């Protein structure tokens, strides 16, 4: 009987711990650090070296959120444009180095802040669930306002995963580059949970797996968003030749 009481107490503690950790993980996912954009003067100076003026641009997302970014086109344009998507906890400023590379080759560059990041509106990020349509709207802005000959995409980390998901709906990209994307948020969650504890992904897949799964359920209940869907197969097939 004493052994059973001990087992029951441990089970209750484990379940309680899993629920508390799930809430913490859920809130961390929906409330990443929002970094101020800053660095405008240095970005303007970089663009000026290629005869480009940095333009503040914005669009409205499907849910009404105002999404903001920078657009610039070099003096010696090749007629093409690139959309650069940053990672989680970052903003458009983090992609300025890539913008300089593309400016040097004659590409116009659009650097948007992802929703709930930088200066863009939105209550929380959805890691591609809603950002897919955001990318489509930025693409449409380029088509109608700038009329480039060809539009390319490049994403880093979360931005790469969003870009791969977006090619399922926005099929007009001429090519995309995905740097360090994740195949699904569940898979990367196992890795990150293990990193927090100073261990490998095995910890998230085993001992802490109930907490990870409950965190996704917590997101659905509190924000109405399922974050567990993997990238669509067709998106991966479409994007991998260019990644």
LUMLUMDREN-59093 format. One record per residue: x, y, z of N, C-alpha, C, CB in turn. Coordinates in steps of 0.001 Angstrom, whole numbers, plus 500000, padded with zeros to 6 digits. Glycine has a CB too. Example, Ala and Ser with C-alpha at 12.3 -4.5 7.8 and 13.67 -1.06 7.14 Angstrom:
REM LUMLUMDREN-59093
513190494310507800512300495500507800513200496700507800511308495527509046 512850497750507080513670498940507140512900500030507870514084499402505725 
***
This chain:
REM LUMLUMDREN-59093
500832498797500000500000500000500000500873501262500000499055500001501224 501964501214500764502846502368500797503439502645499421503956502154501816 503795501565498709504354501717497366503332502345496418504817500355496821 502069501901496524501020502445495665500776503921495952499726501658495845 500821504286497224500635505697497579501771506547497014500557505865499112 502971505994497063504120506713496514503978506891495001505428505967496842 503567505800494341503379505866492877502294506881492528503006504468492304 501191506861493276500099507797493009500545509240493228498893507477493901 501317509470494288501809510819494564502740511298493455502535510859495915 503614510389493003504527510751491920503768511041490629505545509633491687 502725510242490365501922510446489158501209511795489200500897509311488998 500668512133490367499983513421490516500965514576490323499308513520491902 502146514454490901503177515488490754503610515633489302504392515162491630 503775514490488625504193514517487225503127515176486352504483513095486725 501864514831486577500768515420485800500669516919486060499430514733486141 500788517306487324500727518729487666501872519493487021500760518920489186 503071518906487092504244519523486476504053519674484973505499518695486766 503496518646484327503289518684482877502314519785482486502777517333482376 501260519964483268500275521008482972500890522391483126499050520871483890 501611522603484214502250523908484445503265524204483346502940523944485832 504084523208482991505081523404481947504412523664480601506005522187481855 503286522995480342502567523198479085502097524642478952501371522244478992 501557525205480026501116526597479998502305527515479740500416526976481320 503424527238480407504626528050480224505119527980478784505731527592481181 505187526764478230505649526600476851504703527282475871505780525114476504 503397527154476123502424527794475251502583529300475241501023527430475674 502750529883476413502913531334476493504226531781475856502855531794477950 505281530996476017506554531339475382506424531336473861507653530358475819 505663530378473335505480530291471885504687531478471346504775528988471519 503673531892472084502810532973471609503295534357472024501413532764472115 504308534407472868504836535693473293506354535749473150504436535974474731 506860535602471927508308535705471749508761537141471972508723535222470343 510024537300472207510577538630472399510315539487471165512086538553472694 509795540691471382509581541623470267510705542657470285508171542321470364 511612542534469344512765543425469288512412544689468512513973542714468642 512775545857469037512567547097468278513393547074466995512938548335469134 512838547646465934513515547584464641514860548314464698512624548190463540 514869549599464977516120550339465102516997550221463863516883549855466308 518168550808463928519152550679462852518738551252461521519476549272462663 517745552147461507517278552659460221518370553440459487516056553547460426 519116554251460214520140555074459567521194554222458871520807555984460591 521619553153459535522619552278458913522027551545457709523157551261459939 520742551167457805520086550509456677519932551472455505518714549962457096 519598552728455806519478553731454750520828553989454088518907555039455314 521872554056454907523211554289454361523632553140453451524233554469455497 523322551915453876523650550756453043522901550821451723523317549446453777 521589551117451763520792551184450543521270552312449640519314551371450880 521690553430450246522132554582449457523365554263448622522423555760450370 524195553335449098525390552960448329525025552353446979526243551972449124 523787551860446886523332551266445622522288552152444945522750549860445866 522208553411445399521265554346444808519818554044445146521431554355443336 519606553369446280518253552981446680517800553815447875518195551474447021 516533554192447876515954554888449017515078553943449803515151556111448565 515231553945451117514478553034451976513062553584452175515198552842453349 512072552812451774510673553235451825509904552446452879510010553066450452 509180553139453755508304552464454718507043552013453999507953553400455918 506699550739454143505509550204453475504667549420454485505907549297452268 503391549283454192502511548525455079501346547947454279501989549420456233 500800546853454789499615546228454210498702545786455351499999545016453291 497468545465455020496525544928456002496420543423455820495128545596455864 496560542680456920496415541226456878494933540856456830497102540569458105 494659539589456621493281539110456539492498539417457803493261537618456274 493163539363458962492476539625460229492525541100460626493087538781461331 492997541958459717493029543383459982494330543896460574491931543725460885 495246543011460934496528543439461500497308544246460466497357542217461972 497951545321460920498787546127460035500205545556460037498788547626460474 500654545138458873501992544564458718502899545607458070501950543250457864 504091545774458618504972546849458169506322546307457715505168547872459284 506982547080456879508290546667456394508989547778455647508160545461455506 510104547442455025510873548359454191510916547810452771512314548561454754 510931548737451811511147548365450416512175549307449833509822548406449598 513036548766448991514033549582448309514420548917446993515280549794449203 514710549742446010515124549234444703516403549940444288514006549437443635 517442549215443893518719549845443528518596550650442241519813548784443372 519512551579442054519492552427440857519647551586439591520610553487440928 520517550592439659520722549715438502519965548413438748522252549440438253 518667548478438567517811547331438860517835546317437719516375547794439121 517758545048438087517656543999437066516203543658436748518393542741437527 515274544360437404513851544144437132513194543110438017513673543742435725 513959542428438888513419541397439765513372541885441211514256540116439663 512638541174442057512508541539443464512597540300444348511182542276443710 512980540514445603513117539433446582512383539823447861514620539130446877 511621538889448415511006539062449727511868538327450737509527538536449750 512319539028451785513198538447452806512429538292454116514464539330453018 512357537069454638511585536771455847512513536368456981510559535655455578 512392537049458108513279536842459253512796535710460159513397538127460058 513603535390461168513276534332462118512502534849463317514534533653462584 512107533933464208511315534287465388512159535119466355510782533013466094 511520536102466991512221536967467920513103537998467241513042536145468838 512987538137465935513801539076465166512869540033464427514743538325464166 513411540812463505512603541696462679513343541953461379512290543027463414 512808542864460581513373543125459255514861543504459300512590544232458577 515264544131460409516654544570460535517619543389460446516857545314461858 517171542216460884518024541040460855518305540519459458517408539963461660 517575541014458455517770540550457084518468541584456212516441540187456471 518932542675456818519574543740456044520855543248455370519887544935456947 521582542352456019522788541807455399522488541092454095523478540859456350 521386540318454085520983539647452841520512540675451817519863538609453113 519845541729452294519386542780451380520559543397450637518618543868452146 521663543648451361522855544217450724523376543303449624523955544463451764 523366542003449883523815541045448869522945541133447615523788539610449433 521627541176447807520737541225446646520793542577445939519306540925447071 520970543679446692521146544984446064522325544960445112521340546073447120 523402544315445542524625544294444728524422543561443410525761543642445503 523376542737443331523074541996442103521913542626441327522742540539442439 521417543775441817520392544494441073518959544191441457520554544215439661 518752543426442537517392543070442945516771544151443831517396541728443684 515496544431443627514721545200444594514422544287445769513402545769443962 514303544869446951514166544050448154513002544541449009515469544067448971 512188543589449468511111543855450423511444543135451716509718543400449866 511517543898452822511842543321454125510676543562455081513162543930454695 509749542631455179508619542815456093508926542304457498507389542108455549 508286542929458487508255542372459836507143541336459879508038543489460921 507441540153460357506406539136460515505395539596461559507026537774460918 504177539058461500503135539483462440503581539284463888501834538708462180 503238540261464718503587540267466147505095540354466376503043539015466822 505836540784465358507282540962465460507634542340464916508050539839464688 508717542923465427509107544236464954507999545255465151509495544169463499 507627545956464070506577546967464137505254546487463550507023548213463419 505181545216463178503940544680462614502924544393463707504220543407461812 501648544547463354500582544235464285500326542741464361499318544958463891 499262542390465063498960540982465312499207540664466768499804540062464408 498307539917467378498420539638468804499498538610469124497099539160469333 499754537701468184500742536648468433501150536007467113500180535577469405 502342535406467044502759534690465838502058533343465750504285534496465821 501894532839464546501274531522464361502166530585463558499923531666463666 503408530976463309504433530109462717504023529539461359504747528971463663 503240530301460617502861529904459275501374529734459057503533528656458936 500615529509460119499170529293459968498504530508459332498521528989461333 498795531702459858498255532933459293499279533678458446497757533834460400 500553533446458719501600534140457973501635533745456500502942533865458600 501117532564456178501076532143454769500294533143453937500450530742454635 499146533557454448498353534556453723499027535920453766496938534650454312 499750536209454854500488537475454924501497537565453785501206537614456285 502212536472453533503201536448452451502516536666451108503977535111452446 501368536011450927500604536200449687500245537672449486499323535341449707 499859538361450559499485539768450453500690540658450177498792540220451724 501833540332450756503043541079450427503417540852448960504211540664451357 503268539632448496503549539307447098502648540141446189503343537789446829 501370540198446539500408540950445731500735542443445748498974540714446242 501235542938446906501641544346446972502768544618445982502085544722448407 503742543718445930504841543887444985504343543893443545505873542784445173 503431542981443247502915542868441882502189544140441469501975541664441760 501345544657442336500519545811441976501251547145442096499293545840442840 502158547261443065502817548541443305504159548693442586503023548723444772 504872547594442392506223547677441822506356546986440471507213547077442780 505494546023440212505486545290438937506847544725438549504999546194437838 507484543946439429508770543339439058508573542254438004509468542748440301 509640541977437296509581540936436274509417539563436906510837540968435403 510144539330438008510110538042438679510284538283440175511213537082438125 509580537504441013509661537668442461510216536390443079508270538012443063 511241536561443890511871535451444595511605535595446093513401535402444304 511864534538446844511694534584448283512890533965448981510413533871448694 513251534528450132514285533935450967513862534075452417515671534601450718 513928532973453163513555532988454564514606532327455419512227532311454764 514657532755456680515626532220457630514883531687458851516663533306458041 515152530431459229514543529815460417513012529840460301515001530554461712 512315530534461204510864530610461114510434531193459773510301531450462263 511152532197459302510828532785458009510935531782456879511730533955457732 511914530867456992512074529821455975510893528864455999513387529046456194 510449528477457208509304527572457321508038528231456796509105527136458776 507865529511457100506702530252456591506739530303455071506663531686457175 507912530551454511508047530639453060507697529318452394509463531055452681 508155528200452967507841526890452389506345526616452426508592525784453133 505689527051453490504247526865453564503516527773452576503756527131454982 504058528955452346503367529921451494503365529526450021504002531274451646 504355528734449581504400528377448157503265527433447778505743527732447816 502598526848448773501414526030448488500282526902447950500952525278449758 500171528114448493499099529019448083499577530041447056498530529737449296 500780530559447259501323531552446329502309530870445392502010532723447093 501795530474444236502577529653443306503373530482442298501660528710442565 503335531807442415503995532652441419505462532948441726503254533943441295 505972532491442870507402532678443140508224532024442038507786532089444524 509222532739441559510111532151440553511060531130441176510915533248439847 511451531380442429512288530445443190512307530918444633513751530353442601 512611530011445550512731530376446960513972529718447556511461529961447748 514507530360448591515644529827449343515212529728450803516933530734449182 515321528547451382514924528326452773516150527932453584513820527231452877 516552528803454495517724528542455332517279528101456728518628529802455422 517632526882457114517340526325458443515850526338458782518101527097459501 514976525814457904513559525752458249513277524569459170512703525652456980 512074524513459728511647523330460473510495522676459719511223523699461934 510463521334459767509422520593459058508084520703459755509810519137458924 508094520804461086506874521008461849507245521642463176506104519673462061 506325522398463741506600523037465022506724522002466133505502524043465361 506021520881466002506132519809467003507567519292467054505150518646466680 508143519075465901509494518526465849510514519489466453509875518201464409 510378520774466139511323521732466695511051521962468178511255523056465930 509801521750468615509476521907470040510236520879470873507949521763470274 510326519651470382511083518623471099512542519067471281511019517271470339 513096519661470221514488520092470268514663521238471258514966520515468873 513775522239471179513932523419472023513737523089473503512946524498471600 512783522221473807512566521835475202513809521155475758511343520902475327 514425520303474949515658519662475377516784520661475569516071518615474378 516835521683474699517869522711474817517704523509476107517829523653473606 516456523831476459516203524586477692516754523848478913514695524838477867 516663522515478850517126521702479976518594521307479833516267520452480104 519250521793478790520650521459478566520845520038478081521430521667479821 519806519453477477519880518071476985519437518027475526519000517120477853 519410516832474968519038516660473579517539516561473371519696515448473032 517099516404472109515675516322471799514990515102472391515486516319470323 515757514107472827515152512913473410514292513264474624516237511910473806 514676514321475361513925514700476555512523515164476182514662515803477328 512421515982475120511114516446474674510267515343474078511278517540473674 510925514328473512510198513220472898509745512179473912511057512561471851 510306512216475107509994511179476103509388511775477374511258510389476456 510234512146478320509772512591479632508864513807479558510950512901480508 509223514773478699508454516016478627507459516045477468509393517184478505 507279514928476811506361514897475664504926515266476040506375513518475034 504391514775477176503029515186477545502897516696477684502619514522478847 503916517354478238503874518805478388503874519497477026505062519289479227 504673518980476082504728519563474742503371519433474054505828518884473896 502778518245474136501484518029473486500387518866474147501108516541473527 500424518976475461499451519813476162499631521291475815499575519613477673 500866521689475519501116523074475126500407523406473818502621523327474988 500405522458472879499682522674471628498177522771471883499982521540470630 497681521914472764496263521964473126495942523292473805495891520781474051 496835523748474653496661525037475334496557526170474304497841525301476315 497384526111473257497325527122472207496001527113471479498441526917471224 495455525919471229494170525809470559493052526375471430493880524351470204 493096526077472717492042526528473631492102528034473855492155525800474969 493308528570474055493436529980474414493527530923473213494644530163475273 494076530453472093494231531315470910493463530826469689495685531428470556 492915529642469760492145529132468632492991528733467444491159530147468202 494268528396467675495177528060466576495863526737466861496226529174466365 495789525813465887496562524575465965497921524831465327495818523384465259 498981524605466065500327524845465551501055523557465201501134525621466561 500344522451465151501000521146465024501064520610463605500299520158465876 500485521302462636500450520767461285501833520839460642499425521526460436 502303519744460002503589519781459309503470520567458013504094518358459024 504605520939457428504569521560456115503952520607455111505974521976455670 503165521150454218502505520311453228503525519712452272501459521115452453 503290518461451902504239517725451065504527518455449767503710516334450763 503466519005449147503673519660447876504544520902448033502340520025447251 504400521579449174505219522765449428506684522396449487504796523450450730 506993521289450176508383520856450286508930520475448918508506519672451259 508132519770448124508584519362446811508828520575445914507568518424446172 507972521601446070508115522785445252509327523609445642506880523623445345 509618523630446974510651524537447458512046523923447496510290525014448820 512147522641447749513466522042447972514432522202446802513305520590448271 513993522190445543514966522370444461515699523710444541514268522256443120 515130524700445231515757525998445283516381526286446632514765527053444950 516314525331447574516782525607448934518188525066449145515825524999449967 
***
